[in-house]
Amino acid sequence: MLALLSLLIITGVCLFLALKKKRPFFLAVPILSIFAYFLIQIILVPAPFMETIKFIFSLR
């Protein structure tokens, strides 16, 4: 729940800054933070990293 709340706050702040300062870079920050969150969750799996990635992409 804390992760969802922090991602929502990051998104809100970055959207506000992007509109106020007219810099599109701020729109990439929430996407990068979501990517980092998923990467951390994958790293926390006790299996080796490459096997976890292969397992995730082999699911159908």
PDBQT receptor file of N, H, CA, C and O in Angstrom, charges set to zero:
ATOM      1  N   MET A   1       0.816  -1.190   0.000  1.00  0.00    +0.000 N 
ATOM      2  CA  MET A   1       0.000   0.000   0.000  1.00  0.00    +0.000 C 
ATOM      3  C   MET A   1       0.865   1.262   0.000  1.00  0.00    +0.000 C 
ATOM      4  O   MET A   1       0.546   2.264  -0.639  1.00  0.00    +0.000 OA
ATOM      5  N   LEU A   2       1.975   1.171   0.743  1.00  0.00    +0.000 N 
ATOM      6  H   LEU A   2       2.234   0.357   1.261  1.00  0.00    +0.000 HD
ATOM      7  CA  LEU A   2       2.880   2.312   0.802  1.00  0.00    +0.000 C 
ATOM      8  C   LEU A   2       3.511   2.586  -0.568  1.00  0.00    +0.000 C 
ATOM      9  O   LEU A   2       3.710   3.739  -0.951  1.00  0.00    +0.000 OA
ATOM     10  N   ALA A   3       3.822   1.515  -1.294  1.00  0.00    +0.000 N 
ATOM     11  H   ALA A   3       3.660   0.578  -0.983  1.00  0.00    +0.000 HD
ATOM     12  CA  ALA A   3       4.418   1.678  -2.623  1.00  0.00    +0.000 C 
ATOM     13  C   ALA A   3       3.437   2.357  -3.574  1.00  0.00    +0.000 C 
ATOM     14  O   ALA A   3       3.822   3.235  -4.346  1.00  0.00    +0.000 OA
ATOM     15  N   LEU A   4       2.172   1.951  -3.517  1.00  0.00    +0.000 N 
ATOM     16  H   LEU A   4       1.859   1.237  -2.890  1.00  0.00    +0.000 HD
ATOM     17  CA  LEU A   4       1.157   2.562  -4.380  1.00  0.00    +0.000 C 
ATOM     18  C   LEU A   4       0.984   4.039  -4.049  1.00  0.00    +0.000 C 
ATOM     19  O   LEU A   4       0.900   4.876  -4.947  1.00  0.00    +0.000 OA
ATOM     20  N   LEU A   5       0.932   4.351  -2.776  1.00  0.00    +0.000 N 
ATOM     21  H   LEU A   5       1.001   3.671  -2.046  1.00  0.00    +0.000 HD
ATOM     22  CA  LEU A   5       0.774   5.738  -2.357  1.00  0.00    +0.000 C 
ATOM     23  C   LEU A   5       1.966   6.590  -2.785  1.00  0.00    +0.000 C 
ATOM     24  O   LEU A   5       1.791   7.720  -3.241  1.00  0.00    +0.000 OA
ATOM     25  N   SER A   6       3.171   6.055  -2.640  1.00  0.00    +0.000 N 
ATOM     26  H   SER A   6       3.314   5.137  -2.270  1.00  0.00    +0.000 HD
ATOM     27  CA  SER A   6       4.353   6.826  -3.045  1.00  0.00    +0.000 C 
ATOM     28  C   SER A   6       4.397   7.012  -4.562  1.00  0.00    +0.000 C 
ATOM     29  O   SER A   6       4.796   8.074  -5.038  1.00  0.00    +0.000 OA
ATOM     30  N   LEU A   7       3.992   5.986  -5.331  1.00  0.00    +0.000 N 
ATOM     31  H   LEU A   7       3.668   5.123  -4.943  1.00  0.00    +0.000 HD
ATOM     32  CA  LEU A   7       3.961   6.143  -6.792  1.00  0.00    +0.000 C 
ATOM     33  C   LEU A   7       2.913   7.171  -7.211  1.00  0.00    +0.000 C 
ATOM     34  O   LEU A   7       3.132   7.920  -8.163  1.00  0.00    +0.000 OA
ATOM     35  N   LEU A   8       1.781   7.215  -6.516  1.00  0.00    +0.000 N 
ATOM     36  H   LEU A   8       1.603   6.607  -5.743  1.00  0.00    +0.000 HD
ATOM     37  CA  LEU A   8       0.761   8.226  -6.816  1.00  0.00    +0.000 C 
ATOM     38  C   LEU A   8       1.258   9.632  -6.486  1.00  0.00    +0.000 C 
ATOM     39  O   LEU A   8       0.995  10.574  -7.234  1.00  0.00    +0.000 OA
ATOM     40  N   ILE A   9       1.963   9.775  -5.389  1.00  0.00    +0.000 N 
ATOM     41  H   ILE A   9       2.176   9.010  -4.781  1.00  0.00    +0.000 HD
ATOM     42  CA  ILE A   9       2.504  11.085  -5.016  1.00  0.00    +0.000 C 
ATOM     43  C   ILE A   9       3.568  11.529  -6.019  1.00  0.00    +0.000 C 
ATOM     44  O   ILE A   9       3.588  12.686  -6.438  1.00  0.00    +0.000 OA
ATOM     45  N   ILE A  10       4.449  10.608  -6.402  1.00  0.00    +0.000 N 
ATOM     46  H   ILE A  10       4.433   9.668  -6.062  1.00  0.00    +0.000 HD
ATOM     47  CA  ILE A  10       5.484  10.931  -7.397  1.00  0.00    +0.000 C 
ATOM     48  C   ILE A  10       4.840  11.355  -8.708  1.00  0.00    +0.000 C 
ATOM     49  O   ILE A  10       5.274  12.325  -9.329  1.00  0.00    +0.000 OA
ATOM     50  N   THR A  11       3.806  10.633  -9.134  1.00  0.00    +0.000 N 
ATOM     51  H   THR A  11       3.453   9.845  -8.629  1.00  0.00    +0.000 HD
ATOM     52  CA  THR A  11       3.124  10.959 -10.383  1.00  0.00    +0.000 C 
ATOM     53  C   THR A  11       2.458  12.326 -10.305  1.00  0.00    +0.000 C 
ATOM     54  O   THR A  11       2.554  13.120 -11.242  1.00  0.00    +0.000 OA
ATOM     55  N   GLY A  12       1.790  12.601  -9.205  1.00  0.00    +0.000 N 
ATOM     56  H   GLY A  12       1.711  11.957  -8.445  1.00  0.00    +0.000 HD
ATOM     57  CA  GLY A  12       1.123  13.894  -9.045  1.00  0.00    +0.000 C 
ATOM     58  C   GLY A  12       2.096  15.055  -9.052  1.00  0.00    +0.000 C 
ATOM     59  O   GLY A  12       1.867  16.063  -9.720  1.00  0.00    +0.000 OA
ATOM     60  N   VAL A  13       3.182  14.913  -8.308  1.00  0.00    +0.000 N 
ATOM     61  H   VAL A  13       3.368  14.094  -7.765  1.00  0.00    +0.000 HD
ATOM     62  CA  VAL A  13       4.182  15.984  -8.245  1.00  0.00    +0.000 C 
ATOM     63  C   VAL A  13       4.825  16.198  -9.613  1.00  0.00    +0.000 C 
ATOM     64  O   VAL A  13       5.017  17.337 -10.041  1.00  0.00    +0.000 OA
ATOM     65  N   CYS A  14       5.154  15.113 -10.293  1.00  0.00    +0.000 N 
ATOM     66  H   CYS A  14       4.998  14.188  -9.945  1.00  0.00    +0.000 HD
ATOM     67  CA  CYS A  14       5.800  15.238 -11.610  1.00  0.00    +0.000 C 
ATOM     68  C   CYS A  14       4.848  15.827 -12.648  1.00  0.00    +0.000 C 
ATOM     69  O   CYS A  14       5.270  16.602 -13.507  1.00  0.00    +0.000 OA
ATOM     70  N   LEU A  15       3.582  15.470 -12.574  1.00  0.00    +0.000 N 
ATOM     71  H   LEU A  15       3.239  14.841 -11.876  1.00  0.00    +0.000 HD
ATOM     72  CA  LEU A  15       2.599  16.050 -13.499  1.00  0.00    +0.000 C 
ATOM     73  C   LEU A  15       2.466  17.541 -13.245  1.00  0.00    +0.000 C 
ATOM     74  O   LEU A  15       2.415  18.328 -14.191  1.00  0.00    +0.000 OA
ATOM     75  N   PHE A  16       2.408  17.938 -11.991  1.00  0.00    +0.000 N 
ATOM     76  H   PHE A  16       2.449  17.299 -11.223  1.00  0.00    +0.000 HD
ATOM     77  CA  PHE A  16       2.327  19.355 -11.649  1.00  0.00    +0.000 C 
ATOM     78  C   PHE A  16       3.559  20.109 -12.162  1.00  0.00    +0.000 C 
ATOM     79  O   PHE A  16       3.436  21.177 -12.763  1.00  0.00    +0.000 OA
ATOM     80  N   LEU A  17       4.748  19.541 -11.919  1.00  0.00    +0.000 N 
ATOM     81  H   LEU A  17       4.847  18.673 -11.431  1.00  0.00    +0.000 HD
ATOM     82  CA  LEU A  17       5.976  20.203 -12.373  1.00  0.00    +0.000 C 
ATOM     83  C   LEU A  17       6.063  20.263 -13.893  1.00  0.00    +0.000 C 
ATOM     84  O   LEU A  17       6.537  21.251 -14.455  1.00  0.00    +0.000 OA
ATOM     85  N   ALA A  18       5.603  19.205 -14.557  1.00  0.00    +0.000 N 
ATOM     86  H   ALA A  18       5.217  18.403 -14.100  1.00  0.00    +0.000 HD
ATOM     87  CA  ALA A  18       5.654  19.195 -16.024  1.00  0.00    +0.000 C 
ATOM     88  C   ALA A  18       4.754  20.272 -16.611  1.00  0.00    +0.000 C 
ATOM     89  O   ALA A  18       5.119  20.925 -17.588  1.00  0.00    +0.000 OA
ATOM     90  N   LEU A  19       3.592  20.458 -16.023  1.00  0.00    +0.000 N 
ATOM     91  H   LEU A  19       3.295  19.928 -15.229  1.00  0.00    +0.000 HD
ATOM     92  CA  LEU A  19       2.676  21.483 -16.527  1.00  0.00    +0.000 C 
ATOM     93  C   LEU A  19       3.139  22.886 -16.147  1.00  0.00    +0.000 C 
ATOM     94  O   LEU A  19       2.986  23.820 -16.934  1.00  0.00    +0.000 OA
ATOM     95  N   LYS A  20       3.700  23.045 -14.955  1.00  0.00    +0.000 N 
ATOM     96  H   LYS A  20       3.824  22.286 -14.315  1.00  0.00    +0.000 HD
ATOM     97  CA  LYS A  20       4.117  24.359 -14.492  1.00  0.00    +0.000 C 
ATOM     98  C   LYS A  20       5.386  24.839 -15.197  1.00  0.00    +0.000 C 
ATOM     99  O   LYS A  20       5.466  25.991 -15.623  1.00  0.00    +0.000 OA
ATOM    100  N   LYS A  21       6.370  23.958 -15.316  1.00  0.00    +0.000 N 
ATOM    101  H   LYS A  21       6.305  23.022 -14.970  1.00  0.00    +0.000 HD
ATOM    102  CA  LYS A  21       7.658  24.350 -15.896  1.00  0.00    +0.000 C 
ATOM    103  C   LYS A  21       7.759  24.045 -17.391  1.00  0.00    +0.000 C 
ATOM    104  O   LYS A  21       8.731  24.426 -18.044  1.00  0.00    +0.000 OA
ATOM    105  N   LYS A  22       6.754  23.359 -17.924  1.00  0.00    +0.000 N 
ATOM    106  H   LYS A  22       5.965  23.049 -17.394  1.00  0.00    +0.000 HD
ATOM    107  CA  LYS A  22       6.703  23.004 -19.348  1.00  0.00    +0.000 C 
ATOM    108  C   LYS A  22       7.943  22.238 -19.789  1.00  0.00    +0.000 C 
ATOM    109  O   LYS A  22       8.545  22.534 -20.822  1.00  0.00    +0.000 OA
ATOM    110  N   ARG A  23       8.311  21.247 -18.981  1.00  0.00    +0.000 N 
ATOM    111  H   ARG A  23       7.822  21.007 -18.142  1.00  0.00    +0.000 HD
ATOM    112  CA  ARG A  23       9.444  20.359 -19.283  1.00  0.00    +0.000 C 
ATOM    113  C   ARG A  23       8.926  18.932 -19.396  1.00  0.00    +0.000 C 
ATOM    114  O   ARG A  23       8.412  18.388 -18.418  1.00  0.00    +0.000 OA
ATOM    115  N   PRO A  24       9.051  18.315 -20.566  1.00  0.00    +0.000 N 
ATOM    116  CA  PRO A  24       8.549  16.948 -20.715  1.00  0.00    +0.000 C 
ATOM    117  C   PRO A  24       9.359  15.904 -19.952  1.00  0.00    +0.000 C 
ATOM    118  O   PRO A  24       8.910  14.769 -19.798  1.00  0.00    +0.000 OA
ATOM    119  N   PHE A  25      10.546  16.272 -19.473  1.00  0.00    +0.000 N 
ATOM    120  H   PHE A  25      10.911  17.194 -19.598  1.00  0.00    +0.000 HD
ATOM    121  CA  PHE A  25      11.366  15.331 -18.713  1.00  0.00    +0.000 C 
ATOM    122  C   PHE A  25      10.628  14.834 -17.467  1.00  0.00    +0.000 C 
ATOM    123  O   PHE A  25      10.756  13.668 -17.095  1.00  0.00    +0.000 OA
ATOM    124  N   PHE A  26       9.869  15.704 -16.833  1.00  0.00    +0.000 N 
ATOM    125  H   PHE A  26       9.766  16.651 -17.135  1.00  0.00    +0.000 HD
ATOM    126  CA  PHE A  26       9.174  15.337 -15.611  1.00  0.00    +0.000 C 
ATOM    127  C   PHE A  26       8.131  14.247 -15.852  1.00  0.00    +0.000 C 
ATOM    128  O   PHE A  26       7.746  13.554 -14.910  1.00  0.00    +0.000 OA
ATOM    129  N   LEU A  27       7.671  14.083 -17.075  1.00  0.00    +0.000 N 
ATOM    130  H   LEU A  27       7.983  14.646 -17.840  1.00  0.00    +0.000 HD
ATOM    131  CA  LEU A  27       6.705  13.027 -17.381  1.00  0.00    +0.000 C 
ATOM    132  C   LEU A  27       7.371  11.658 -17.443  1.00  0.00    +0.000 C 
ATOM    133  O   LEU A  27       6.691  10.638 -17.330  1.00  0.00    +0.000 OA
ATOM    134  N   ALA A  28       8.676  11.620 -17.618  1.00  0.00    +0.000 N 
ATOM    135  H   ALA A  28       9.228  12.448 -17.709  1.00  0.00    +0.000 HD
ATOM    136  CA  ALA A  28       9.396  10.345 -17.661  1.00  0.00    +0.000 C 
ATOM    137  C   ALA A  28       9.703   9.819 -16.264  1.00  0.00    +0.000 C 
ATOM    138  O   ALA A  28       9.941   8.622 -16.101  1.00  0.00    +0.000 OA
ATOM    139  N   VAL A  29       9.703  10.670 -15.273  1.00  0.00    +0.000 N 
ATOM    140  H   VAL A  29       9.510  11.642 -15.405  1.00  0.00    +0.000 HD
ATOM    141  CA  VAL A  29      10.065  10.259 -13.904  1.00  0.00    +0.000 C 
ATOM    142  C   VAL A  29       9.102   9.209 -13.349  1.00  0.00    +0.000 C 
ATOM    143  O   VAL A  29       9.572   8.220 -12.787  1.00  0.00    +0.000 OA
ATOM    144  N   PRO A  30       7.762   9.372 -13.477  1.00  0.00    +0.000 N 
ATOM    145  CA  PRO A  30       6.878   8.310 -12.964  1.00  0.00    +0.000 C 
ATOM    146  C   PRO A  30       7.073   6.976 -13.676  1.00  0.00    +0.000 C 
ATOM    147  O   PRO A  30       6.992   5.923 -13.045  1.00  0.00    +0.000 OA
ATOM    148  N   ILE A  31       7.326   7.008 -14.966  1.00  0.00    +0.000 N 
ATOM    149  H   ILE A  31       7.392   7.864 -15.479  1.00  0.00    +0.000 HD
ATOM    150  CA  ILE A  31       7.543   5.771 -15.714  1.00  0.00    +0.000 C 
ATOM    151  C   ILE A  31       8.819   5.090 -15.230  1.00  0.00    +0.000 C 
ATOM    152  O   ILE A  31       8.849   3.870 -15.062  1.00  0.00    +0.000 OA
ATOM    153  N   LEU A  32       9.865   5.868 -15.008  1.00  0.00    +0.000 N 
ATOM    154  H   LEU A  32       9.840   6.859 -15.144  1.00  0.00    +0.000 HD
ATOM    155  CA  LEU A  32      11.119   5.309 -14.504  1.00  0.00    +0.000 C 
ATOM    156  C   LEU A  32      10.969   4.775 -13.083  1.00  0.00    +0.000 C 
ATOM    157  O   LEU A  32      11.578   3.765 -12.731  1.00  0.00    +0.000 OA
ATOM    158  N   SER A  33      10.164   5.447 -12.269  1.00  0.00    +0.000 N 
ATOM    159  H   SER A  33       9.669   6.268 -12.555  1.00  0.00    +0.000 HD
ATOM    160  CA  SER A  33       9.979   4.965 -10.901  1.00  0.00    +0.000 C 
ATOM    161  C   SER A  33       9.164   3.669 -10.879  1.00  0.00    +0.000 C 
ATOM    162  O   SER A  33       9.439   2.794 -10.058  1.00  0.00    +0.000 OA
ATOM    163  N   ILE A  34       8.175   3.528 -11.755  1.00  0.00    +0.000 N 
ATOM    164  H   ILE A  34       7.952   4.239 -12.421  1.00  0.00    +0.000 HD
ATOM    165  CA  ILE A  34       7.419   2.275 -11.845  1.00  0.00    +0.000 C 
ATOM    166  C   ILE A  34       8.336   1.150 -12.335  1.00  0.00    +0.000 C 
ATOM    167  O   ILE A  34       8.273   0.034 -11.821  1.00  0.00    +0.000 OA
ATOM    168  N   PHE A  35       9.181   1.439 -13.320  1.00  0.00    +0.000 N 
ATOM    169  H   PHE A  35       9.232   2.346 -13.737  1.00  0.00    +0.000 HD
ATOM    170  CA  PHE A  35      10.134   0.445 -13.810  1.00  0.00    +0.000 C 
ATOM    171  C   PHE A  35      11.087   0.017 -12.702  1.00  0.00    +0.000 C 
ATOM    172  O   PHE A  35      11.389  -1.168 -12.566  1.00  0.00    +0.000 OA
ATOM    173  N   ALA A  36      11.560   0.969 -11.915  1.00  0.00    +0.000 N 
ATOM    174  H   ALA A  36      11.315   1.932 -12.026  1.00  0.00    +0.000 HD
ATOM    175  CA  ALA A  36      12.461   0.647 -10.812  1.00  0.00    +0.000 C 
ATOM    176  C   ALA A  36      11.750  -0.204  -9.761  1.00  0.00    +0.000 C 
ATOM    177  O   ALA A  36      12.352  -1.119  -9.198  1.00  0.00    +0.000 OA
ATOM    178  N   TYR A  37      10.481   0.085  -9.493  1.00  0.00    +0.000 N 
ATOM    179  H   TYR A  37       9.992   0.828  -9.950  1.00  0.00    +0.000 HD
ATOM    180  CA  TYR A  37       9.714  -0.700  -8.525  1.00  0.00    +0.000 C 
ATOM    181  C   TYR A  37       9.594  -2.152  -8.986  1.00  0.00    +0.000 C 
ATOM    182  O   TYR A  37       9.814  -3.076  -8.203  1.00  0.00    +0.000 OA
ATOM    183  N   PHE A  38       9.245  -2.351 -10.258  1.00  0.00    +0.000 N 
ATOM    184  H   PHE A  38       9.066  -1.600 -10.894  1.00  0.00    +0.000 HD
ATOM    185  CA  PHE A  38       9.130  -3.713 -10.773  1.00  0.00    +0.000 C 
ATOM    186  C   PHE A  38      10.483  -4.423 -10.775  1.00  0.00    +0.000 C 
ATOM    187  O   PHE A  38      10.550  -5.619 -10.488  1.00  0.00    +0.000 OA
ATOM    188  N   LEU A  39      11.542  -3.716 -11.088  1.00  0.00    +0.000 N 
ATOM    189  H   LEU A  39      11.488  -2.745 -11.321  1.00  0.00    +0.000 HD
ATOM    190  CA  LEU A  39      12.873  -4.310 -11.070  1.00  0.00    +0.000 C 
ATOM    191  C   LEU A  39      13.253  -4.755  -9.652  1.00  0.00    +0.000 C 
ATOM    192  O   LEU A  39      13.818  -5.833  -9.466  1.00  0.00    +0.000 OA
ATOM    193  N   ILE A  40      12.946  -3.931  -8.671  1.00  0.00    +0.000 N 
ATOM    194  H   ILE A  40      12.488  -3.055  -8.822  1.00  0.00    +0.000 HD
ATOM    195  CA  ILE A  40      13.227  -4.295  -7.280  1.00  0.00    +0.000 C 
ATOM    196  C   ILE A  40      12.411  -5.513  -6.869  1.00  0.00    +0.000 C 
ATOM    197  O   ILE A  40      12.921  -6.390  -6.171  1.00  0.00    +0.000 OA
ATOM    198  N   GLN A  41      11.158  -5.581  -7.288  1.00  0.00    +0.000 N 
ATOM    199  H   GLN A  41      10.743  -4.869  -7.854  1.00  0.00    +0.000 HD
ATOM    200  CA  GLN A  41      10.323  -6.732  -6.946  1.00  0.00    +0.000 C 
ATOM    201  C   GLN A  41      10.856  -8.009  -7.591  1.00  0.00    +0.000 C 
ATOM    202  O   GLN A  41      10.786  -9.077  -6.983  1.00  0.00    +0.000 OA
ATOM    203  N   ILE A  42      11.381  -7.919  -8.801  1.00  0.00    +0.000 N 
ATOM    204  H   ILE A  42      11.437  -7.051  -9.295  1.00  0.00    +0.000 HD
ATOM    205  CA  ILE A  42      11.963  -9.085  -9.465  1.00  0.00    +0.000 C 
ATOM    206  C   ILE A  42      13.241  -9.513  -8.744  1.00  0.00    +0.000 C 
ATOM    207  O   ILE A  42      13.492 -10.707  -8.580  1.00  0.00    +0.000 OA
ATOM    208  N   ILE A  43      14.041  -8.549  -8.316  1.00  0.00    +0.000 N 
ATOM    209  H   ILE A  43      13.837  -7.579  -8.449  1.00  0.00    +0.000 HD
ATOM    210  CA  ILE A  43      15.282  -8.866  -7.618  1.00  0.00    +0.000 C 
ATOM    211  C   ILE A  43      15.003  -9.540  -6.276  1.00  0.00    +0.000 C 
ATOM    212  O   ILE A  43      15.807 -10.354  -5.823  1.00  0.00    +0.000 OA
ATOM    213  N   LEU A  44      13.894  -9.222  -5.641  1.00  0.00    +0.000 N 
ATOM    214  H   LEU A  44      13.241  -8.560  -6.009  1.00  0.00    +0.000 HD
ATOM    215  CA  LEU A  44      13.559  -9.807  -4.341  1.00  0.00    +0.000 C 
ATOM    216  C   LEU A  44      13.134 -11.271  -4.427  1.00  0.00    +0.000 C 
ATOM    217  O   LEU A  44      13.058 -11.940  -3.397  1.00  0.00    +0.000 OA
ATOM    218  N   VAL A  45      12.856 -11.786  -5.621  1.00  0.00    +0.000 N 
ATOM    219  H   VAL A  45      12.917 -11.243  -6.458  1.00  0.00    +0.000 HD
ATOM    220  CA  VAL A  45      12.501 -13.196  -5.772  1.00  0.00    +0.000 C 
ATOM    221  C   VAL A  45      13.742 -14.026  -5.446  1.00  0.00    +0.000 C 
ATOM    222  O   VAL A  45      14.835 -13.701  -5.910  1.00  0.00    +0.000 OA
ATOM    223  N   PRO A  46      13.592 -15.095  -4.654  1.00  0.00    +0.000 N 
ATOM    224  CA  PRO A  46      14.780 -15.850  -4.226  1.00  0.00    +0.000 C 
ATOM    225  C   PRO A  46      15.470 -16.645  -5.346  1.00  0.00    +0.000 C 
ATOM    226  O   PRO A  46      16.602 -17.088  -5.154  1.00  0.00    +0.000 OA
ATOM    227  N   ALA A  47      14.841 -16.835  -6.483  1.00  0.00    +0.000 N 
ATOM    228  H   ALA A  47      13.922 -16.475  -6.638  1.00  0.00    +0.000 HD
ATOM    229  CA  ALA A  47      15.469 -17.546  -7.598  1.00  0.00    +0.000 C 
ATOM    230  C   ALA A  47      16.507 -16.638  -8.263  1.00  0.00    +0.000 C 
ATOM    231  O   ALA A  47      16.461 -15.419  -8.096  1.00  0.00    +0.000 OA
ATOM    232  N   PRO A  48      17.440 -17.224  -9.015  1.00  0.00    +0.000 N 
ATOM    233  CA  PRO A  48      18.414 -16.393  -9.745  1.00  0.00    +0.000 C 
ATOM    234  C   PRO A  48      17.716 -15.428 -10.701  1.00  0.00    +0.000 C 
ATOM    235  O   PRO A  48      16.644 -15.720 -11.231  1.00  0.00    +0.000 OA
ATOM    236  N   PHE A  49      18.347 -14.275 -10.907  1.00  0.00    +0.000 N 
ATOM    237  H   PHE A  49      19.218 -14.038 -10.477  1.00  0.00    +0.000 HD
ATOM    238  CA  PHE A  49      17.729 -13.176 -11.649  1.00  0.00    +0.000 C 
ATOM    239  C   PHE A  49      17.338 -13.584 -13.073  1.00  0.00    +0.000 C 
ATOM    240  O   PHE A  49      16.204 -13.353 -13.493  1.00  0.00    +0.000 OA
ATOM    241  N   MET A  50      18.267 -14.185 -13.813  1.00  0.00    +0.000 N 
ATOM    242  H   MET A  50      19.188 -14.373 -13.472  1.00  0.00    +0.000 HD
ATOM    243  CA  MET A  50      17.976 -14.528 -15.214  1.00  0.00    +0.000 C 
ATOM    244  C   MET A  50      16.896 -15.610 -15.314  1.00  0.00    +0.000 C 
ATOM    245  O   MET A  50      16.087 -15.577 -16.241  1.00  0.00    +0.000 OA
ATOM    246  N   GLU A  51      16.867 -16.549 -14.398  1.00  0.00    +0.000 N 
ATOM    247  H   GLU A  51      17.525 -16.576 -13.645  1.00  0.00    +0.000 HD
ATOM    248  CA  GLU A  51      15.818 -17.567 -14.418  1.00  0.00    +0.000 C 
ATOM    249  C   GLU A  51      14.461 -16.941 -14.131  1.00  0.00    +0.000 C 
ATOM    250  O   GLU A  51      13.456 -17.354 -14.709  1.00  0.00    +0.000 OA
ATOM    251  N   THR A  52      14.420 -15.962 -13.255  1.00  0.00    +0.000 N 
ATOM    252  H   THR A  52      15.236 -15.626 -12.785  1.00  0.00    +0.000 HD
ATOM    253  CA  THR A  52      13.175 -15.266 -12.954  1.00  0.00    +0.000 C 
ATOM    254  C   THR A  52      12.682 -14.514 -14.184  1.00  0.00    +0.000 C 
ATOM    255  O   THR A  52      11.491 -14.548 -14.496  1.00  0.00    +0.000 OA
ATOM    256  N   ILE A  53      13.587 -13.837 -14.882  1.00  0.00    +0.000 N 
ATOM    257  H   ILE A  53      14.554 -13.810 -14.628  1.00  0.00    +0.000 HD
ATOM    258  CA  ILE A  53      13.207 -13.103 -16.095  1.00  0.00    +0.000 C 
ATOM    259  C   ILE A  53      12.699 -14.075 -17.155  1.00  0.00    +0.000 C 
ATOM    260  O   ILE A  53      11.684 -13.804 -17.797  1.00  0.00    +0.000 OA
ATOM    261  N   LYS A  54      13.380 -15.197 -17.350  1.00  0.00    +0.000 N 
ATOM    262  H   LYS A  54      14.204 -15.417 -16.828  1.00  0.00    +0.000 HD
ATOM    263  CA  LYS A  54      12.927 -16.189 -18.328  1.00  0.00    +0.000 C 
ATOM    264  C   LYS A  54      11.562 -16.734 -17.958  1.00  0.00    +0.000 C 
ATOM    265  O   LYS A  54      10.723 -16.940 -18.835  1.00  0.00    +0.000 OA
ATOM    266  N   PHE A  55      11.319 -16.974 -16.660  1.00  0.00    +0.000 N 
ATOM    267  H   PHE A  55      12.001 -16.806 -15.948  1.00  0.00    +0.000 HD
ATOM    268  CA  PHE A  55      10.027 -17.476 -16.212  1.00  0.00    +0.000 C 
ATOM    269  C   PHE A  55       8.918 -16.455 -16.465  1.00  0.00    +0.000 C 
ATOM    270  O   PHE A  55       7.833 -16.825 -16.913  1.00  0.00    +0.000 OA
ATOM    271  N   ILE A  56       9.174 -15.186 -16.186  1.00  0.00    +0.000 N 
ATOM    272  H   ILE A  56      10.055 -14.885 -15.822  1.00  0.00    +0.000 HD
ATOM    273  CA  ILE A  56       8.159 -14.158 -16.379  1.00  0.00    +0.000 C 
ATOM    274  C   ILE A  56       7.788 -14.043 -17.857  1.00  0.00    +0.000 C 
ATOM    275  O   ILE A  56       6.607 -13.936 -18.187  1.00  0.00    +0.000 OA
ATOM    276  N   PHE A  57       8.777 -14.063 -18.750  1.00  0.00    +0.000 N 
ATOM    277  H   PHE A  57       9.737 -14.150 -18.482  1.00  0.00    +0.000 HD
ATOM    278  CA  PHE A  57       8.480 -13.895 -20.168  1.00  0.00    +0.000 C 
ATOM    279  C   PHE A  57       8.010 -15.183 -20.838  1.00  0.00    +0.000 C 
ATOM    280  O   PHE A  57       7.534 -15.144 -21.972  1.00  0.00    +0.000 OA
ATOM    281  N   SER A  58       8.135 -16.318 -20.161  1.00  0.00    +0.000 N 
ATOM    282  H   SER A  58       8.521 -16.350 -19.240  1.00  0.00    +0.000 HD
ATOM    283  CA  SER A  58       7.643 -17.578 -20.762  1.00  0.00    +0.000 C 
ATOM    284  C   SER A  58       6.191 -17.857 -20.379  1.00  0.00    +0.000 C 
ATOM    285  O   SER A  58       5.593 -18.798 -20.900  1.00  0.00    +0.000 OA
ATOM    286  N   LEU A  59       5.615 -17.063 -19.482  1.00  0.00    +0.000 N 
ATOM    287  H   LEU A  59       6.101 -16.298 -19.059  1.00  0.00    +0.000 HD
ATOM    288  CA  LEU A  59       4.213 -17.250 -19.102  1.00  0.00    +0.000 C 
ATOM    289  C   LEU A  59       3.293 -16.866 -20.269  1.00  0.00    +0.000 C 
ATOM    290  O   LEU A  59       3.534 -15.881 -20.968  1.00  0.00    +0.000 OA
ATOM    291  N   ARG A  60       2.263 -17.644 -20.458  1.00  0.00    +0.000 N 
ATOM    292  H   ARG A  60       2.067 -18.443 -19.891  1.00  0.00    +0.000 HD
ATOM    293  CA  ARG A  60       1.324 -17.329 -21.546  1.00  0.00    +0.000 C 
ATOM    294  C   ARG A  60      -0.064 -17.323 -21.031  1.00  0.00    +0.000 C 
ATOM    295  O   ARG A  60      -1.003 -17.080 -21.789  1.00  0.00    +0.000 OA
TER     296      ARG A  60
